[in-house]
Amino acid sequence: TIAREWVVLIECELFLYLQFVFKAQKICKALQEAGYWADFIDPCSGRPSLGPYTNSTLLETDERYRHFGFTIEDLGCCKVITHHLWGCNAFVGCLFTNAPSDSFEVKKVLCENNE
C-alpha cells in the first residue's frame, strides 16, 4: 500500500540521516584533533551541529547549495535539489573545514569513512 511505501521511504531517510551524522562527527573529530576547525550542518535543523546555536540555517533546498554544484528546482508546491550526476535521488550532507582539501588529514578521513 501507499502508506507502507511511505514508511519504508521515511525509514531509509532516517538511516541515511543517522549514518551521515555519525560519520560527520567522526570526520570533524579527526580534523579537530589534527588542529583544524570542522563542523557540519545538521540536515534536520539546517544549523551547525558542533558550533554555538544560531538562527541562521542552511536547509537542503537553500539557494546557496548552487555554489556547490547543485540545482534547486521550484516545482510550485515544493523545491527539489538535484545534482548533475545523481539527479534528485541523493542525500545531501554538508561538512565545512579549514583543512586544505589536498591535506593528508582530509584524504585520510575521507578514505576511512568512504564505505
HELIX and SHEET records of a PDB file:
HELIX    1   1 ILE A    2  GLU A   33  1                                  32    
HELIX    2   2 GLU A   63  PHE A   68  5                                   6    
HELIX    3   3 PHE A  104  GLU A  112  1                                   9    
SHEET    1   A 2 ALA A  38  ILE A  41  0                                        
SHEET    2   A 2 CYS A  94  THR A  97 -1                                        
SHEET    1   B 2 PHE A  70  ASP A  74  0                                        
SHEET    2   B 2 LYS A  79  HIS A  83 -1                                        
END                                                                             
